[in-house]
């Protein structure tokens, strides 16, 4: 009977694979792809200009013709644009 050299075998668990370690490439990839497409759709509808790489925040309003406004946190709350309900739903989901 031949002896098996166990030193050559690598033992890895299923959780140690990229499918589980990197959600953007594994089990959660469809969700991340959907989020990226929403951001691309938002960028098509709103010109963020220099704020595209900044941290943004949505402030919803209770009165007035607009559903909310988009402000830049990086620029200390600078107003960027007014938002409709559809755009707020795209950004917040």
Helices and strands as residue ranges (DSSP letters): G 6-8, G 14-16, H 18-21, H 29-45, G 49-53, E 56-60, E 68-72, E 78-83, H 85-92
